Amino acid sequence: MLPELPLELTGELFKYLSEKDKLSLAQVNKKLGCVFAYHAKGKYKSLLVHEEINSNEAYTDNELRVILSLCGSNVEFISMLRVKVVDELGELIEKNCINLRHADLMITNENVDALKRVLKMRCIEKLSIDVLHYRGSDLLQHVNPYCKDLKLESISMGQEQHIKELIHLEKLNVHSNDARNIFEICSHLPRLRELTTNRFEYPSDVKQDYLYPELELLILSNFEMPLDLPVCPKLKKFILLSSECNTENIADIVSKYGDTLEHLDIT
C-alpha cells in the first residue's frame, strides 16, 4: 500500500520513521528509494562503519548498499573500521562516492581487496590507514598518488619504501616499529610541509643531511639524541616528544634551525 501512495504523502510519512525503517523501505522499490534519498539530504556526509558501534546502531551490509547506492555522492568522509568488508561495498564506494575527500581505514587480511578500491580513489585528499592487522607489503602501491595528507599506523617492514612515490604529499604522519630511515624516504617528497614520525631504524654510518625544501613542522617521538636532522630551510615548528635530550642537543637544534624557527617544544 505504501508504495502506491502519492509521493508527497509518502514523503510526509518518512519524517516519522526511524533510520532503520527508512532503510528497510528504501529497499522495497525505486520510488521509495528516491524518497529515502530525498529525505537523507546531507545526513551521510560522514559515514561511520565500525564493528564496535552498538548493534542497534551499526549498519548491515544491505543498509550500506542502500546508503552508498542512493546517497553516495553526499559522502565526504568515511570511517571503515571493520575486519571484514565485502567486495561489493568497496565497489559501491568507488563508483558512487565521487565527493569523498577523507577516508579512515583499518586494513586487515579479510578486507584488503575491498578497501584497495577505496585507497586508489583520486578524489581522496586525506587518508588515515591502520595496517596493524595486515602484513602484506603491497598496500601503499594502491594509494591515490594525488593524496595530500597521509597517516600510517603500524606499517610493516618494506611498505614504507612506497611512500617515495606519493610526491604530492603535504602532510605525513607515520608510526611503525618496523620502518627504516624515514628521513631518507621523505626527502623524495618535494611538497612535504608537515612530518610526524616515531623512532625508526636509523643507519648510524650514514650522514642524514637530507633536504626538505618546504617543511614547516617536524614532530619526532622516542628518538635518541644526538640526531642527524634533515635540512629544513623553512622550518617554523619543531616538537621532540619522549626523547632523551640535553642542553647540548638543544643548542644544536637552535643552531640548525634558528633562522626560521618560531616554536620549539621538547617534552
C-alpha positions in Angstrom: 0.0 0.0 0.0 2.7 2.5 0.9 4.4 2.4 -2.5 1.1 3.3 -4.1 0.6 6.5 -2.1 1.3 9.9 -3.8 5.0 10.9 -3.5 4.1 13.9 -1.3 2.2 11.8 1.2 5.0 9.2 1.3 7.5 11.9 2.0 5.5 13.1 4.9 5.3 9.7 6.4 9.1 9.3 6.1 9.5 12.1 8.6 8.1 10.0 11.4 10.2 6.8 10.7 13.4 5.7 12.3 16.5 5.5 10.2 16.3 1.7 10.2 12.7 1.7 9.0 13.6 4.2 6.2 16.5 2.0 5.1 14.2 -1.0 5.0 11.6 0.8 3.0 14.2 2.1 0.6 14.9 -1.5 -0.4 11.3 -2.1 -1.5 11.3 -0.3 -4.8 12.8 2.5 -6.8 10.1 5.0 -5.8 10.7 4.5 -2.0 14.4 4.6 -2.6 14.1 8.1 -4.2 12.0 9.2 -1.2 14.7 8.0 1.1 17.4 9.7 -0.9 15.4 13.0 -0.8 15.0 12.9 3.0 18.6 11.9 3.6 19.9 15.1 2.0 23.2 15.9 3.8 22.8 13.2 6.5 25.6 10.9 5.2 28.4 13.4 4.7 30.2 11.4 7.4 29.7 7.7 7.2 30.9 5.6 10.1 31.2 1.8 9.6 32.5 0.4 12.8 32.2 -3.0 14.4 32.3 -1.6 18.0 29.2 0.5 17.4 26.1 -0.7 19.3 24.4 -3.5 17.3 21.2 -1.4 17.1 23.2 1.5 15.5 25.6 -0.4 13.3 24.7 -0.7 9.6 24.1 -4.1 8.0 25.6 -4.7 4.6 22.2 -4.3 2.9 21.7 -0.9 4.6 25.2 0.2 3.5 24.3 -0.9 -0.1 21.3 1.4 0.1 23.2 4.3 1.5 26.1 4.0 -0.9 23.8 3.5 -4.0 21.4 6.3 -3.2 23.4 8.8 -1.2 27.0 8.0 -2.1 27.5 11.4 -3.7 26.8 13.0 -0.3 29.7 11.2 1.5 32.7 13.4 2.1 34.2 11.3 5.0 34.1 7.6 5.6 35.5 5.7 8.5 35.7 2.0 7.7 36.9 0.1 10.8 35.5 -3.4 10.1 37.6 -6.6 10.0 35.5 -7.9 7.1 34.2 -5.8 4.2 32.6 -7.5 1.2 34.0 -6.6 -2.2 30.6 -5.1 -3.3 30.9 -2.4 -0.7 34.3 -1.4 -2.0 32.9 -1.3 -5.5 29.9 0.9 -4.4 32.2 3.4 -2.6 34.5 3.6 -5.6 31.5 4.1 -8.0 29.2 6.4 -6.1 31.3 8.4 -3.5 32.5 10.9 -6.1 32.9 13.6 -3.4 34.8 11.6 -0.9 37.7 13.7 0.5 38.8 11.8 3.6 38.9 8.1 4.5 39.9 6.4 7.7 40.5 2.7 7.1 41.6 -0.3 9.1 43.2 -2.8 6.7 43.1 -6.5 7.5 43.7 -9.7 5.5 40.0 -10.1 5.3 39.1 -6.7 3.9 42.2 -5.6 2.0 40.8 -6.5 -1.5 37.6 -4.5 -1.0 39.4 -1.4 0.5 42.2 -1.3 -2.2 39.4 0.2 -4.3 38.9 3.0 -1.8 42.7 3.7 -1.4 43.1 4.4 -5.1 40.2 6.9 -5.4 41.6 10.1 -6.9 39.0 12.3 -5.2 40.5 11.5 -1.7 42.9 14.1 -0.4 43.3 12.7 3.1 43.9 9.1 4.2 44.3 7.5 7.6 45.4 3.9 7.4 45.8 1.4 10.2 47.6 -1.7 8.9 48.3 -3.4 12.2 46.3 -6.5 11.1 47.8 -6.7 7.6 51.3 -7.9 6.9 51.4 -7.6 3.2 54.0 -5.3 1.5 52.0 -4.1 -1.5 49.3 -1.8 0.2 50.8 1.6 -0.3 51.2 1.0 -4.0 47.4 1.3 -4.2 47.2 4.7 -2.5 45.9 7.6 -4.6 49.1 9.2 -6.0 47.5 12.7 -5.6 46.8 12.2 -1.8 48.0 15.3 0.1 47.6 14.1 3.7 48.5 10.6 4.9 48.6 9.0 8.3 50.0 5.5 8.6 49.8 3.3 11.7 51.9 0.2 12.2 53.1 -0.3 8.6 55.2 -3.4 8.3 58.8 -3.6 7.0 59.1 -2.9 3.3 55.9 -0.9 2.9 57.5 2.4 3.7 59.6 2.5 0.6 56.4 3.1 -1.5 55.9 6.5 0.3 58.5 7.9 -2.1 56.0 7.6 -4.9 53.5 9.9 -3.2 55.1 13.1 -4.4 52.0 15.2 -3.8 52.0 14.6 -0.1 52.0 17.8 2.0 51.4 16.1 5.4 52.7 12.8 6.6 52.2 11.0 9.9 53.9 7.6 10.0 54.3 5.4 13.1 55.8 2.0 12.9 58.3 -0.2 14.8 59.5 -1.7 11.6 60.0 1.2 9.3 63.6 2.1 8.1 65.1 5.5 7.6 62.0 7.7 7.1 64.3 10.8 6.8 65.7 9.4 3.5 62.3 8.4 2.3 60.7 11.7 2.9 63.4 13.6 1.1 61.8 12.4 -2.1 58.6 14.4 -1.2 59.1 17.9 -2.6 55.9 19.4 -1.3 56.0 18.0 2.3 55.1 20.7 4.8 54.4 18.6 8.0 56.1 15.4 9.1 55.3 13.4 12.3 57.1 10.2 13.0 58.4 7.9 15.7 61.8 6.2 16.1 62.8 4.2 13.1 65.8 2.1 12.1 68.5 4.7 11.8 71.7 3.9 10.0 74.4 5.4 12.2 77.1 5.3 9.5 75.1 7.5 7.0 75.0 11.3 7.2 71.3 12.3 7.5 71.6 15.7 5.8 68.6 15.3 3.6 66.9 18.4 2.2 63.2 19.1 3.0 62.7 22.3 1.0 59.1 23.0 2.1 58.9 21.5 5.6 57.5 23.8 8.3 56.5 21.4 11.1 58.6 18.5 12.3 57.3 16.3 15.2 59.6 13.4 16.4 58.9 11.0 19.2 61.0 8.4 21.0 64.3 9.3 19.4 67.8 9.1 20.9 69.9 12.3 20.8 72.2 13.4 19.3 70.4 13.0 16.0 71.4 14.0 12.4 68.4 16.0 11.4 67.3 16.9 7.9 68.0 20.3 6.3 64.8 22.3 6.5 65.2 25.9 5.3 61.6 26.8 6.1 61.1 25.0 9.4 58.9 27.0 11.9 57.9 24.5 14.5 59.9 21.6 16.0 58.5 19.2 18.6 60.5 16.5 20.2 58.5 14.0 22.3 59.6 11.3 24.8 63.2 11.7 23.7 66.4 12.0 25.7 67.7 15.5 25.1 70.3 17.6 26.9 71.4 21.2 26.7 74.0 20.5 24.0 71.3 18.8 21.9 69.0 21.8 22.2 71.8 24.1 21.2 72.4 22.0 18.1 68.7 22.2 17.1 68.7 26.0 17.6 71.9 26.4 15.7 70.5 24.3 12.7 67.0 25.9 12.6 67.4 29.2 14.4 67.0 31.4 11.4 63.4 30.3 10.8 62.3 28.5 14.0 59.3 30.1 15.8 58.4 27.4 18.2 60.5 24.7 19.9 58.8 22.1 22.2 60.9 19.4 23.9 58.8 17.2 26.2 
